[in-house]
Amino acid sequence: MVAVYGTTGVRESGMPKYLIQANYTAQGTKGLLSEGGSGRRAAVERVVGSCGGTLESMYFAYGDTDLYCIVDFPDHLSMAAVSMAVRASGAIESKATPLLTVEEIDAAARQDVAFRPPGG
């Protein structure tokens, strides 16, 4: 999926984007060996789609993290719902990081923030 930006630089879809990093438990690894990568991609597409999201990309890796996905969801609650359901299975340990576009950071940098550092 390619993000489309309007004249404001904000995603026209308005859908938050997340980087998912996941590690399989022993139980999850057994399932991966049984289904293969294609089977797991189909399962991720189904669970993400069940809450109105889309899977942009999915990569397996070795090292500290087993799986990386970039997903879009209509809202933060949908991301939380999928995260809780997947983690409750016991097959995966994961974390989700909200992703911001360059344009979104530019907009954030232009906002006035009333902050005083401690002692300042």
DSSP file (Angstrom, degrees, kcal/mol; ACC not computed):
  #  RESIDUE AA STRUCTURE BP1 BP2  ACC     N-H-->O    O-->H-N    N-H-->O    O-->H-N    TCO  KAPPA ALPHA  PHI   PSI    X-CA   Y-CA   Z-CA
    1    1 A M              0   0    0      0, 0.0     2,-0.5     0, 0.0    53,-0.0   0.000 360.0 360.0 360.0 132.9    0.0    0.0    0.0
    2    2 A V        -     0   0    0      0, 0.0     2,-0.2     0, 0.0     0, 0.0  -0.874 360.0-123.0-102.4 130.7    1.4    3.4   -0.9
    3    3 A A        -     0   0    0     -2,-0.5     2,-0.5     8,-0.0     8,-0.0  -0.526  22.7-151.3 -72.7 137.0    0.5    6.3    1.4
    4    4 A V        -     0   0    0     -2,-0.2     8,-2.6     0, 0.0     9,-0.5  -0.937   9.0-157.3-112.3 131.2   -1.2    9.2   -0.4
    5    5 A Y  B     -A   11   0A   0     -2,-0.5     6,-0.2     6,-0.2     2,-0.0  -0.887   2.4-148.1-113.9 138.9   -0.8   12.7    1.0
    6    6 A G    >   -     0   0    0      4,-1.6     3,-1.6    -2,-0.4    -1,-0.0  -0.123  48.0 -77.7 -85.6-170.4   -3.0   15.7    0.5
    7    7 A T  T 3  S+     0   0    0      1,-0.3    -1,-0.0     2,-0.1    -2,-0.0   0.709 130.0  60.0 -66.6 -19.4   -1.9   19.3    0.3
    8    8 A T  T 3  S-     0   0    0      2,-0.2    -1,-0.3     1,-0.0     3,-0.1   0.607 110.3-120.5 -81.9 -11.5   -1.5   19.4    4.1
    9    9 A G  S <  S+     0   0    0     -3,-1.6     2,-0.3     1,-0.3    94,-0.2   0.467  74.8 123.3  84.3   1.4    1.1   16.6    4.0
   10   10 A V  S    S-     0   0    0     93,-0.1    -4,-1.6     1,-0.1    -1,-0.3  -0.739  77.4 -90.7 -96.2 144.7   -1.1   14.4    6.2
   11   11 A R  B >   -A    5   0A   0     -2,-0.3     3,-0.8    -6,-0.2    -6,-0.2  -0.299  29.6-144.7 -54.0 126.3   -2.2   11.0    5.0
   12   12 A E  T 3  S+     0   0    0     -8,-2.6    -1,-0.2     1,-0.3    -7,-0.1   0.831 100.0  58.8 -63.8 -31.2   -5.5   11.3    3.2
   13   13 A S  T 3  S-     0   0    0     -9,-0.5    -1,-0.3     2,-0.1    -2,-0.1   0.778  94.8-146.8 -69.2 -23.1   -6.6    8.0    4.6
   14   14 A G    <   +     0   0    0     -3,-0.8    -2,-0.1     1,-0.2    -1,-0.1   0.594  48.1 143.6  68.7   8.8   -6.1    9.3    8.1
   15   15 A M        -     0   0    0      1,-0.0    -1,-0.2    60,-0.0    -2,-0.1  -0.705  52.4-124.1 -88.4 124.6   -5.1    5.8    9.1
   16   16 A P        -     0   0    0      0, 0.0    57,-2.3     0, 0.0     2,-0.4  -0.361  24.5-142.7 -61.7 145.3   -2.3    5.6   11.7
   17   17 A K  E     -BC  72  99B   0     82,-0.6    82,-3.2    55,-0.2     2,-0.3  -0.891  17.3-168.2-113.9 141.7    0.6    3.4   10.6
   18   18 A Y  E     -BC  71  98B   0     53,-2.8    53,-2.1    -2,-0.4     2,-0.6  -0.963  22.0-139.8-132.9 146.5    2.6    1.1   12.9
   19   19 A L  E     -BC  70  97B   0     78,-2.7    78,-2.6    -2,-0.3     2,-0.5  -0.938  25.6-159.1 -98.3 121.5    5.8   -0.8   12.9
   20   20 A I  E     -BC  69  96B   0     49,-3.3    49,-2.2    -2,-0.6     2,-0.5  -0.898   8.4-171.1-104.2 128.0    5.2   -4.2   14.5
   21   21 A Q  E     +BC  68  95B   0     74,-2.5    74,-2.1    -2,-0.5     2,-0.3  -0.981  15.9 177.1-116.2 129.5    8.2   -6.1   15.9
   22   22 A A  E     -BC  67  94B   0     45,-2.4    45,-2.0    -2,-0.5    44,-1.4  -0.957  22.7-159.8-138.3 151.8    7.4   -9.7   17.0
   23   23 A N  E     - C   0  93B   0     70,-2.8    70,-2.7    -2,-0.3     2,-0.3  -0.997  23.5-128.8-128.3 135.1    9.1  -12.7   18.4
   24   24 A Y  E     - C   0  92B   0     -2,-0.4    68,-0.2    68,-0.2     2,-0.1  -0.604  15.3-140.0 -80.6 139.6    7.7  -16.2   18.2
   25   25 A T     >  -     0   0    0     66,-2.1     4,-2.6    -2,-0.3     5,-0.2  -0.320  41.1 -91.6 -78.5 177.1    7.5  -18.4   21.3
   26   26 A A  H  > S+     0   0    0      1,-0.2     4,-1.9     2,-0.2     5,-0.1   0.918 132.0  50.7 -57.9 -42.4    8.3  -22.1   20.9
   27   27 A Q  H  > S+     0   0    0     63,-0.2     4,-1.7     1,-0.2    -1,-0.2   0.920 111.3  47.7 -60.8 -45.0    4.6  -22.7   20.3
   28   28 A G  H  > S+     0   0    0     62,-0.3     4,-2.3    63,-0.2    -2,-0.2   0.867 108.5  54.2 -65.6 -37.3    4.5  -20.0   17.6
   29   29 A T  H  X S+     0   0    0     -4,-2.6     4,-2.6     2,-0.2    -1,-0.2   0.882 105.3  53.8 -65.6 -37.6    7.7  -21.3   15.9
   30   30 A K  H  X S+     0   0    0     -4,-1.9     4,-1.7     2,-0.2    -1,-0.2   0.912 109.5  48.6 -61.4 -41.7    6.1  -24.7   15.6
   31   31 A G  H  X S+     0   0    0     -4,-1.7     4,-2.8     2,-0.2     5,-0.3   0.899 110.1  51.3 -64.1 -40.9    3.1  -23.1   13.9
   32   32 A L  H  X S+     0   0    0     -4,-2.3     4,-3.0     1,-0.2    -2,-0.2   0.916 109.2  50.2 -62.3 -43.6    5.4  -21.2   11.6
   33   33 A L  H  < S+     0   0    0     -4,-2.6    -1,-0.2     1,-0.2    -2,-0.2   0.865 114.8  45.0 -62.4 -35.2    7.3  -24.4   10.6
   34   34 A S  H  < S+     0   0    0     -4,-1.7    -2,-0.2    -5,-0.2    -1,-0.2   0.909 125.3  29.0 -74.0 -44.1    3.9  -26.1    9.9
   35   35 A E  H  X S-     0   0    0     -4,-2.8     4,-0.8    -5,-0.1    -2,-0.2   0.735  97.2-143.8 -91.3 -26.0    2.3  -23.2    7.9
   36   36 A G  H  X  -     0   0    0     -4,-3.0     4,-1.7    -5,-0.3     5,-0.1  -0.084  39.6 -64.6  78.5 171.6    5.3  -21.6    6.4
   37   37 A G  H  > S+     0   0    0      1,-0.2     4,-2.5     2,-0.2     5,-0.2   0.867 133.0  55.6 -63.1 -39.0    5.7  -17.9    5.8
   38   38 A S  H  > S+     0   0    0      1,-0.2     4,-2.2     2,-0.2    -1,-0.2   0.891 106.7  50.6 -63.4 -39.4    2.9  -17.6    3.3
   39   39 A G  H  X S+     0   0    0     -4,-0.8     4,-1.8     1,-0.2    -1,-0.2   0.890 111.4  47.7 -65.3 -39.0    0.5  -19.1    5.8
   40   40 A R  H  X S+     0   0    0     -4,-1.7     4,-2.5     2,-0.2    -2,-0.2   0.885 109.3  53.4 -70.6 -37.5    1.5  -16.7    8.4
   41   41 A R  H  X S+     0   0    0     -4,-2.5     4,-2.7     1,-0.2    -2,-0.2   0.934 109.2  49.2 -61.4 -44.1    1.2  -13.7    6.0
   42   42 A A  H  X S+     0   0    0     -4,-2.2     4,-2.0     1,-0.2    -1,-0.2   0.893 111.0  50.2 -61.0 -39.6   -2.3  -14.8    5.2
   43   43 A A  H  X S+     0   0    0     -4,-1.8     4,-2.5     2,-0.2    -1,-0.2   0.896 110.9  48.6 -66.3 -39.9   -3.1  -15.0    8.9
   44   44 A V  H  X S+     0   0    0     -4,-2.5     4,-2.7     2,-0.2     5,-0.3   0.921 110.2  51.4 -65.4 -43.7   -1.7  -11.6    9.5
   45   45 A E  H  X S+     0   0    0     -4,-2.7     4,-2.3     1,-0.2    -2,-0.2   0.898 111.7  48.5 -59.5 -39.8   -3.7  -10.1    6.6
   46   46 A R  H  X S+     0   0    0     -4,-2.0     4,-1.9    -5,-0.2    -2,-0.2   0.943 113.8  43.7 -66.4 -48.2   -6.9  -11.7    8.1
   47   47 A V  H  < S+     0   0    0     -4,-2.5     4,-0.5     2,-0.2    -2,-0.2   0.911 117.5  45.2 -68.2 -40.4   -6.4  -10.5   11.6
   48   48 A V  H ><>S+     0   0    0     -4,-2.7     5,-2.4     1,-0.2     3,-1.3   0.933 114.2  49.5 -65.9 -45.1   -5.4   -7.0   10.6
   49   49 A G  H ><5S+     0   0    0     -4,-2.3     3,-2.0    -5,-0.3    -1,-0.2   0.794  97.2  69.6 -64.0 -29.0   -8.3   -6.8    8.0
   50   50 A S  T 3<5S+     0   0    0     -4,-1.9    -1,-0.3     1,-0.3    -2,-0.2   0.719 105.4  41.4 -64.3 -19.2  -10.8   -8.0   10.6
   51   51 A C  T < 5S-     0   0    0     -3,-1.3    -1,-0.3    -4,-0.5    -2,-0.2   0.059 128.6 -94.0-114.4  23.1  -10.4   -4.6   12.4
   52   52 A G  T < 5S+     0   0    0     -3,-2.0    -3,-0.2     1,-0.2    -2,-0.1   0.587  85.4 126.0  81.9  10.8  -10.3   -2.5    9.2
   53   53 A G      < -     0   0    0     -5,-2.4     2,-0.3    -6,-0.2    -1,-0.2  -0.398  47.8-139.8 -96.9 175.3   -6.5   -2.4    8.8
   54   54 A T  E     -D   72   0B   0     18,-2.1    18,-2.4    -2,-0.1     2,-0.7  -0.987  14.0-128.0-134.3 146.2   -4.2   -3.3    6.0
   55   55 A L  E     +D   71   0B   0     -2,-0.3    16,-0.2    16,-0.2     3,-0.1  -0.846  24.1 179.6 -91.4 115.0   -0.8   -5.1    5.9
   56   56 A E  E     -     0   0B   0     14,-2.7     2,-0.3    -2,-0.7    15,-0.2   0.911  65.7 -11.9 -82.4 -46.5    1.7   -2.9    4.0
   57   57 A S  E     -D   70   0B   0     13,-1.5    13,-2.3     2,-0.0     2,-0.3  -0.992  54.5-165.2-154.6 156.8    4.7   -5.2    4.4
   58   58 A M  E     +D   69   0B   0     -2,-0.3     2,-0.4    11,-0.2    11,-0.2  -0.976  10.4 177.6-148.6 128.2    5.9   -8.2    6.3
   59   59 A Y  E     -D   68   0B   0      9,-3.1     9,-3.0    -2,-0.3     2,-0.3  -0.997  19.1-144.6-135.6 136.6    9.5   -9.5    6.7
   60   60 A F  E     +D   67   0B   0     -2,-0.4     2,-0.3     7,-0.2     7,-0.3  -0.711  27.6 173.7 -91.2 151.1   10.9  -12.4    8.6
   61   61 A A        -     0   0    0      5,-2.4     2,-0.4    -2,-0.3    -2,-0.0  -0.906  25.1-131.6-145.6 171.3   14.4  -11.9   10.2
   62   62 A Y        +     0   0    0     -2,-0.3     2,-0.4     5,-0.0     3,-0.1  -0.971  68.5  50.5-129.4 151.7   16.8  -13.7   12.4
   63   63 A G  S    S-     0   0    0     -2,-0.4    -2,-0.1     1,-0.1     3,-0.0  -0.994 117.3 -12.0 125.4-136.6   18.5  -12.2   15.4
   64   64 A D  S    S+     0   0    0     -2,-0.4     2,-0.4     1,-0.1    -1,-0.1   0.762 132.2  43.0 -74.0 -25.3   16.8  -10.3   18.1
   65   65 A T        -     0   0    0      1,-0.1   -42,-0.2    -3,-0.1    -1,-0.1  -0.978  58.8-166.3-127.5 134.7   13.5  -10.0   16.2
   66   66 A D  S    S+     0   0    0    -44,-1.4    -5,-2.4    -2,-0.4     2,-0.4   0.770  73.4  23.9 -87.0 -29.0   11.7  -12.7   14.2
   67   67 A L  E     -BD  22  60B   0    -45,-2.0   -45,-2.4    -7,-0.3     2,-0.4  -0.999  53.4-168.9-148.0 137.2    9.2  -10.6   12.4
   68   68 A Y  E     +BD  21  59B   0     -9,-3.0    -9,-3.1    -2,-0.4     2,-0.3  -0.996  15.5 173.6-125.1 131.9    8.7   -7.0   11.2
   69   69 A C  E     -BD  20  58B   0    -49,-2.2   -49,-3.3    -2,-0.4     2,-0.5  -0.982  22.4-152.1-133.5 147.8    5.4   -5.7    9.8
   70   70 A I  E     +BD  19  57B   0    -13,-2.3   -14,-2.7    -2,-0.3   -13,-1.5  -0.992  29.2 174.2-116.3 123.7    4.1   -2.3    8.8
   71   71 A V  E     -BD  18  55B   0    -53,-2.1   -53,-2.8    -2,-0.5     2,-0.4  -0.905  24.9-145.4-129.9 154.4    0.4   -2.0    9.2
   72   72 A D  E     -BD  17  54B   0    -18,-2.4   -18,-2.1    -2,-0.3   -55,-0.2  -0.957  18.5-176.2-116.4 138.9   -2.3    0.7    8.9
   73   73 A F        -     0   0    0    -57,-2.3   -20,-0.1    -2,-0.4   -21,-0.1  -0.952  35.1-123.3-131.1 153.9   -5.4    0.8   11.1
   74   74 A P  S    S-     0   0    0      0, 0.0     2,-0.3     0, 0.0   -22,-0.1   0.765  91.8  -8.9 -67.5 -23.0   -8.4    3.1   11.1
   75   75 A D  S  > S-     0   0    0    -59,-0.1     4,-1.3   -60,-0.1     3,-0.3  -0.973  73.8 -97.0-163.9 170.5   -7.7    4.1   14.7
   76   76 A H  H  > S+     0   0    0     -2,-0.3     4,-2.4     1,-0.2     5,-0.2   0.817 116.6  60.7 -68.2 -31.3   -5.5    3.3   17.8
   77   77 A L  H  > S+     0   0    0      1,-0.2     4,-2.5     2,-0.2    -1,-0.2   0.877 102.3  52.2 -64.9 -36.8   -8.3    1.2   19.4
   78   78 A S  H  > S+     0   0    0     -3,-0.3     4,-2.2     2,-0.2    -1,-0.2   0.909 109.8  49.0 -64.9 -41.3   -8.2   -1.2   16.4
   79   79 A M  H  X S+     0   0    0     -4,-1.3     4,-2.5     1,-0.2    -2,-0.2   0.925 112.3  48.7 -62.0 -44.2   -4.4   -1.6   16.7
   80   80 A A  H  X S+     0   0    0     -4,-2.4     4,-2.6     2,-0.2     5,-0.2   0.896 109.3  52.6 -63.3 -41.0   -4.8   -2.3   20.5
   81   81 A A  H  X S+     0   0    0     -4,-2.5     4,-2.1     2,-0.2    -1,-0.2   0.929 112.6  43.8 -61.7 -46.6   -7.6   -4.9   19.9
   82   82 A V  H  X S+     0   0    0     -4,-2.2     4,-2.7     2,-0.2     5,-0.3   0.928 113.0  52.7 -64.8 -44.3   -5.5   -6.8   17.4
   83   83 A S  H  X S+     0   0    0     -4,-2.5     4,-2.6     1,-0.2     5,-0.2   0.922 111.0  46.0 -57.9 -46.8   -2.4   -6.6   19.6
   84   84 A M  H  X S+     0   0    0     -4,-2.6     4,-2.1     1,-0.2    -1,-0.2   0.913 113.5  48.7 -64.6 -42.6   -4.2   -7.9   22.7
   85   85 A A  H  X S+     0   0    0     -4,-2.1     4,-0.6    -5,-0.2    -2,-0.2   0.919 114.8  44.7 -64.5 -43.3   -5.8  -10.8   20.7
   86   86 A V  H >< S+     0   0    0     -4,-2.7     3,-1.0     1,-0.2     5,-0.5   0.932 115.3  46.6 -67.5 -46.2   -2.5  -11.9   19.1
   87   87 A R  H >< S+     0   0    0     -4,-2.6     3,-1.5    -5,-0.3    -1,-0.2   0.845 104.1  62.4 -67.2 -32.4   -0.5  -11.6   22.3
   88   88 A A  H 3< S+     0   0    0     -4,-2.1    -1,-0.2     1,-0.3    -2,-0.2   0.723  89.9  70.9 -65.0 -20.1   -3.2  -13.5   24.3
   89   89 A S  T << S-     0   0    0     -3,-1.0    -1,-0.3    -4,-0.6    -2,-0.2   0.762  97.6-137.4 -67.2 -23.3   -2.6  -16.5   22.1
   90   90 A G  S <  S+     0   0    0     -3,-1.5   -62,-0.3    -4,-0.4   -63,-0.2   0.427  81.1  99.6  80.2  -2.3    0.8  -17.0   23.7
   91   91 A A  S    S+     0   0    0     -5,-0.5   -66,-2.1   -64,-0.2     2,-0.4   0.653  82.8  35.3 -89.0 -17.1    2.4  -17.7   20.3
   92   92 A I  E     -C   24   0B   0     -6,-0.4     2,-0.4   -68,-0.2    -2,-0.3  -0.993  55.6-158.7-141.3 141.7    3.9  -14.2   19.8
   93   93 A E  E     +C   23   0B   0    -70,-2.7   -70,-2.8    -2,-0.4     2,-0.3  -0.988  36.3 164.0-113.0 131.0    5.4  -11.5   21.9
   94   94 A S  E     -C   22   0B   0     -2,-0.4     2,-0.3   -72,-0.2   -72,-0.2  -0.916  31.1-154.9-144.9 166.3    5.2   -8.1   20.1
   95   95 A K  E     -C   21   0B   0    -74,-2.1   -74,-2.5    -2,-0.3     2,-0.5  -0.990  13.8-146.4-142.1 147.5    5.4   -4.4   20.3
   96   96 A A  E     -C   20   0B   0     -2,-0.3   -76,-0.2   -76,-0.2    -2,-0.0  -0.948   8.5-165.8-116.5 131.1    3.8   -1.7   18.1
   97   97 A T  E     -C   19   0B   0    -78,-2.6   -78,-2.7    -2,-0.5     2,-0.1  -0.970  22.4-127.6-116.6 120.0    5.5    1.6   17.4
   98   98 A P  E     -C   18   0B   0      0, 0.0     2,-0.4     0, 0.0   -80,-0.3  -0.435  25.7-145.2 -63.6 138.0    3.4    4.4   15.9
   99   99 A L  E     -C   17   0B   0    -82,-3.2   -82,-0.6    -2,-0.1     2,-0.4  -0.884  10.9-161.5-109.2 138.3    5.1    5.7   12.7
  100  100 A L        -     0   0    0     -2,-0.4     2,-0.1   -84,-0.1   -82,-0.0  -0.923  16.0-127.0-117.7 143.0    4.9    9.4   11.6
  101  101 A T     >  -     0   0    0     -2,-0.4     4,-2.0     1,-0.1     5,-0.2  -0.341  29.2-107.4 -78.5 166.7    5.6   10.8    8.2
  102  102 A V  H  > S+     0   0    0      1,-0.2     4,-2.4     2,-0.2     5,-0.1   0.899 123.0  52.3 -58.2 -41.8    8.1   13.5    7.5
  103  103 A E  H  > S+     0   0    0      1,-0.2     4,-2.2     2,-0.2    -1,-0.2   0.865 106.5  52.2 -66.1 -36.2    5.2   15.8    6.9
  104  104 A E  H  > S+     0   0    0      2,-0.2     4,-2.3     1,-0.2    -1,-0.2   0.893 109.8  48.9 -67.2 -38.9    3.6   14.9   10.2
  105  105 A I  H  X S+     0   0    0     -4,-2.0     4,-2.6     2,-0.2    -2,-0.2   0.903 109.1  53.4 -65.7 -40.3    6.8   15.7   12.0
  106  106 A D  H  X S+     0   0    0     -4,-2.4     4,-1.0     1,-0.2    -2,-0.2   0.924 110.3  47.3 -58.1 -44.1    7.0   19.0   10.2
  107  107 A A  H  < S+     0   0    0     -4,-2.2     4,-0.5     1,-0.2     3,-0.4   0.896 112.2  49.7 -64.9 -40.3    3.5   19.8   11.4
  108  108 A A  H >< S+     0   0    0     -4,-2.3     3,-1.1     1,-0.2    -1,-0.2   0.884 106.5  55.8 -65.2 -38.2    4.3   18.8   14.9
  109  109 A A  H 3< S+     0   0    0     -4,-2.6    -1,-0.2     1,-0.2    -2,-0.2   0.766 104.5  54.5 -66.3 -24.5    7.5   21.0   14.9
  110  110 A R  T 3< S+     0   0    0     -4,-1.0    -1,-0.2    -3,-0.4    -2,-0.2   0.583  86.8 102.5 -84.3 -11.0    5.3   24.0   14.0
  111  111 A Q  S <  S-     0   0    0     -3,-1.1     2,-0.4    -4,-0.5    -3,-0.0  -0.496  76.5-120.0 -76.8 142.2    3.0   23.6   17.0
  112  112 A D        -     0   0    0     -2,-0.2     2,-0.5     2,-0.0    -1,-0.1  -0.666  29.8-166.2 -78.4 132.3    3.5   25.9   20.0
  113  113 A V        -     0   0    0     -2,-0.4     2,-1.3     2,-0.1    -2,-0.0  -0.984  16.8-143.5-125.6 123.3    4.2   23.9   23.1
  114  114 A A        +     0   0    0     -2,-0.5     2,-0.4     2,-0.0    -2,-0.0  -0.706  44.2 149.0 -86.6  94.6    4.0   25.5   26.6
  115  115 A F        -     0   0    0     -2,-1.3    -2,-0.1     2,-0.0     0, 0.0  -0.990  28.2-174.3-132.9 137.0    7.0   23.7   28.3
  116  116 A R        -     0   0    0     -2,-0.4     3,-0.1     0, 0.0    -2,-0.0  -0.992  26.7-130.0-126.9 122.5    9.3   24.9   31.1
  117  117 A P    >   -     0   0    0      0, 0.0     3,-2.6     0, 0.0    -2,-0.0  -0.316  43.4 -79.7 -67.8 156.2   12.2   22.6   32.0
  118  118 A P  T 3  S+     0   0    0      0, 0.0     0, 0.0     0, 0.0     0, 0.0  -0.309 120.1  10.7 -55.9 132.9   12.7   21.8   35.7
  119  119 A G  T 3         0   0    0     -3,-0.1     0, 0.0     1,-0.1     0, 0.0   0.461 360.0 360.0  78.1   0.5   14.4   24.7   37.4
  120  120 A G    <         0   0    0     -3,-2.6    -1,-0.1    -4,-0.0     0, 0.0   0.454 360.0 360.0 -97.5 360.0   13.9   26.9   34.3
